[in-house]
């Protein structure tokens, strides 16, 4: 493209077969086809803005009545660099998952930790070097999955090197 604009597109075909004891509900025979495309724009060396689109379809043919899971996801992100002392990254994501059946326990491997319905995420990461021997980091995650309550997760860390 041009120097400031780049794209990465991934096409995937994943086969995930797992056999477990009959008393377990972990057996699966999944075929997943998907495409993800991310555009990045870097107007100056300290700033990068990205936008990612992803769609996929997973089919589990192991149950007596196979089911299909459709995913569509959009993410926007921004990275700010502070010349060799730190960076700030902000991400906003929306992932919608639809299923043909609600009667089965759907394996974690298909949903990737999400729930059927609309899932929203906001992430903030901040790393800062106070000196060559002291580094700090801060992260905040907000997650709202389907009709559940909002979950907040905050983490702060300081490291001193001796």
C-alpha positions as CSV (number, residue, x, y, z in Angstrom):
1,X,0.0,0.0,0.0
2,X,1.6,3.3,1.1
3,X,4.2,3.8,3.8
4,X,1.7,4.9,6.5
5,X,-0.9,2.2,5.7
6,X,-0.6,-1.5,6.1
7,X,-2.9,-4.6,6.0
8,X,-2.7,-8.1,7.3
9,X,-5.3,-10.6,6.2
10,X,-5.5,-14.1,7.6
11,X,-7.6,-16.9,6.2
12,X,-8.0,-19.9,8.4
13,X,-9.3,-23.4,8.2
14,X,-9.1,-25.2,11.5
15,X,-10.1,-28.8,12.3
16,X,-10.4,-29.6,16.0
17,X,-11.3,-33.1,16.9
18,X,-11.2,-34.3,20.5
19,X,-12.5,-37.6,21.9
20,X,-13.2,-37.9,25.7
21,X,-14.8,-40.5,27.9
22,X,-18.6,-41.0,27.4
23,X,-19.5,-39.3,30.8
24,X,-17.7,-36.1,29.7
25,X,-19.3,-33.6,27.4
26,X,-15.9,-32.5,26.0
27,X,-15.9,-34.5,22.8
28,X,-16.1,-32.5,19.7
29,X,-15.5,-32.5,15.9
30,X,-15.2,-28.9,14.9
31,X,-14.4,-27.3,11.5
32,X,-13.8,-23.6,11.7
33,X,-13.4,-21.3,8.6
34,X,-12.6,-17.7,9.1
35,X,-11.1,-14.5,7.7
36,X,-9.6,-11.6,9.7
37,X,-8.3,-8.4,8.2
38,X,-6.5,-5.7,10.1
39,X,-5.7,-2.2,8.7
40,X,-3.0,-0.1,10.5
41,X,-2.4,3.6,9.9
42,X,0.7,5.3,11.2
43,X,0.5,9.0,10.4
44,X,3.6,9.7,12.5
45,X,6.2,7.4,14.2
46,X,4.7,7.8,17.7
47,X,1.0,7.0,16.7
48,X,-0.6,4.0,15.2
49,X,-4.3,3.4,14.7
50,X,-5.8,0.1,13.7
51,X,-9.1,-1.4,12.7
52,X,-9.8,-5.2,12.5
53,X,-12.7,-7.1,11.1
54,X,-13.2,-10.8,11.6
55,X,-15.9,-13.3,10.5
56,X,-15.9,-17.0,11.1
57,X,-18.1,-20.1,11.1
58,X,-17.6,-23.1,13.3
59,X,-19.6,-26.3,12.9
60,X,-19.5,-29.1,15.5
61,X,-20.6,-32.3,13.9
62,X,-20.1,-34.5,17.0
63,X,-23.5,-34.1,18.6
64,X,-26.5,-36.0,17.3
65,X,-27.9,-32.7,16.0
66,X,-24.8,-30.7,14.7
67,X,-24.8,-27.0,15.4
68,X,-23.2,-23.9,13.8
69,X,-21.6,-20.9,15.5
70,X,-21.2,-17.7,13.5
71,X,-18.8,-14.9,14.8
72,X,-18.5,-11.4,13.6
73,X,-16.1,-9.1,15.4
74,X,-14.8,-5.5,15.0
75,X,-12.0,-3.9,16.9
76,X,-10.4,-0.4,16.9
77,X,-7.2,0.3,18.6
78,X,-4.7,3.2,19.1
79,X,-1.0,3.0,20.2
80,X,0.8,6.0,21.5
81,X,4.6,5.8,22.0
82,X,6.6,8.1,24.3
83,X,10.1,8.1,22.9
84,X,11.9,5.1,24.5
85,X,10.2,5.6,27.9
86,X,6.7,4.2,27.5
87,X,3.6,3.5,25.5
88,X,-0.2,3.7,25.8
89,X,-2.5,1.2,24.0
90,X,-6.3,1.6,23.9
91,X,-8.6,-1.1,22.3
92,X,-12.4,-1.2,21.8
93,X,-13.9,-4.5,20.6
94,X,-17.4,-5.8,19.8
95,X,-17.9,-9.5,19.1
96,X,-21.3,-11.0,18.2
97,X,-21.8,-14.8,18.3
98,X,-24.9,-16.5,17.0
99,X,-25.8,-20.2,17.3
100,X,-28.2,-22.5,15.6
101,X,-28.8,-24.4,18.8
102,X,-29.0,-23.4,22.4
103,X,-29.6,-27.0,23.7
104,X,-26.0,-28.0,23.9
105,X,-23.0,-27.1,26.0
106,X,-20.8,-25.4,23.5
107,X,-17.1,-26.1,23.9
108,X,-14.9,-23.3,25.1
109,X,-12.7,-23.8,22.1
110,X,-15.5,-22.5,19.8
111,X,-16.6,-19.5,21.8
112,X,-13.0,-18.5,22.9
113,X,-14.3,-17.4,26.3
114,X,-17.3,-15.4,24.9
115,X,-21.0,-16.0,25.3
116,X,-23.7,-16.4,22.7
117,X,-24.9,-12.8,21.9
118,X,-23.1,-9.5,21.8
119,X,-19.9,-9.2,23.8
120,X,-18.1,-5.8,24.4
121,X,-14.6,-5.2,25.5
122,X,-12.5,-2.1,26.4
123,X,-8.8,-2.5,27.2
124,X,-6.2,0.1,28.3
125,X,-2.5,-0.7,28.7
126,X,0.1,1.8,29.9
127,X,3.8,1.0,30.3
128,X,6.2,3.7,31.6
129,X,9.9,3.5,32.4
130,X,10.8,5.9,35.3
131,X,14.5,5.1,35.0
132,X,16.7,2.3,33.6
133,X,16.1,0.4,36.9
134,X,12.4,1.2,37.6
135,X,9.5,0.2,35.3
136,X,5.7,0.6,35.8
137,X,2.7,-0.9,34.1
138,X,-1.0,-0.4,34.3
139,X,-3.8,-2.3,32.6
140,X,-7.6,-2.0,32.8
141,X,-10.1,-4.4,31.2
142,X,-13.8,-3.9,30.9
143,X,-16.0,-6.8,29.7
144,X,-19.7,-7.1,29.1
145,X,-20.8,-10.5,27.7
146,X,-24.3,-11.0,26.4
147,X,-26.8,-10.0,29.1
148,X,-24.3,-10.4,32.0
149,X,-23.1,-7.5,34.2
150,X,-20.0,-5.5,33.4
151,X,-16.8,-6.9,34.8
152,X,-13.9,-4.6,35.6
153,X,-10.3,-5.8,36.0
154,X,-7.5,-3.4,37.1
155,X,-3.9,-4.3,37.4
156,X,-0.9,-2.1,38.4
157,X,2.7,-3.2,38.7
158,X,6.0,-1.6,39.5
159,X,9.4,-3.4,39.0
160,X,12.7,-2.4,40.4
161,X,15.9,-4.1,39.0
162,X,18.8,-4.4,41.4
